[in-house]
Amino acid sequence: MPQISTIRMAGGIVADRAIAKFPSIIGICGDEGYRGSFEEYIGWQYDDVHVDISKRIKPEFEVLPKRWIVECTFAWLDNYRRLSKDFEISVNSSENMIIIANMHTLLKRIVCLNTGSQFDMAL
């Protein structure tokens, strides 16, 4: 199984680079594949960084609660041409466009509630 040890070593390399770039990192999350040597490496290399390894809950597919809310939000954001593709250069401008799109959606809902008309994304 050389692939598994390679993945764990790559996880250490990624963690080293991330912590070097962002020294305020206090925790790293990983799945079952990173249990063991990765946890030991991070614990040995960084005293103040916590590693949280998630356990596999069930082997079969399960619908997560409230997932449809997230999917609907992303579907609404795709209606805005500027957000349908990754055109933004910086993360800040992309984040601001998402905020503007959400404000637009919420304002349309408020107008529709006050006027009694039906909510339409095309407005």
Buried (B, 14 or more C-beta within 10 A) or exposed (E): EEEEEEEBEEBBEEBBEEBEEEEEBEEBEBEEEBBEBBBEBBEEEBEEBEBEBEEEEEEEEEEEEEEEEEEEBEEBBEEBEBBEEEEBEEEEEBEEBBEEBBEBBEEBEEEBEEEEEEEEEEE
